[in-house]
Amino acid sequence: MTFLWQAVHVGIVGLGVTYLVFPARVHAFGFEFLRRSSSEESNESDAPVWVYRGIGALLVFIGVSGLA
């Protein structure tokens, strides 16, 4: 069971790093209801990118603390 938990935490770290490195791609890949409508794209901001980076940092922290 320990190996399984370590594998889960490594996966969480990998997902967190993906969120940190490629936040715009993760946002584009996400569910349709999470994306902005086409009318709002003209007022594009960096808020979703920073939200995904925050989620990524949180996932990395959770994964690393689970491995320790």
N, C-alpha and C positions, 0 to 999 in steps of 0.2 A: 504494500500500500504506500510505503514511503516513496518508492520510485514513481508511482502514479502521481502523487502530489507534487513531486519535483518536476515532472513533465508538465503538469498543469501550470505551475508557476513559471516555467521557462516559456510556455506558450503565452502566458499573460505578459511577460516581459517583451516577447516578440511582437505582440499586438500593440503594446504601448510604444515601442520604438517605431513601429509603422505609423502610428498616429502622430508621433513627434516629427518624423522625417517627411511624410507625405500627407499633411493634413488636407490639402486641397483635393487630392485624389480620393481620399477617404470620404470627403464631403460629397464629391461627385458620384461616388459609388453607392452612397447610402440610399435609404428609402426615399421615395418620391415625396412623401409628406414632410420630410425633414428639410427638403430643399426649398429655396425661395421660388416664387412664381416668376415667370418671365418679365412681368411688369416691374418687379422689384430689382431685377438684375441691373437696371440702369443706375440704381443707387447702391451699387455693390460696396460692401465694407469688409474689413478684415475680421470682424467679430466671429464668424463661424470657424475661421482658421485658428484663432486663438482659443476658442472653446475646445476644438479637437486637440490642440497642443496641451491644454490643461488636462483633458481626459487621458492623453497619452502619458503625461508625467505622473498622474495618479496611478495608472496601470503599472508603470515601471516601478513605482514605489511599492505597490502592493506585491508585485511579483518578486522583487528583490528582498522585501521583508519576509516573504514566505520561504525563500531559499536560505535565509540566514539561520 
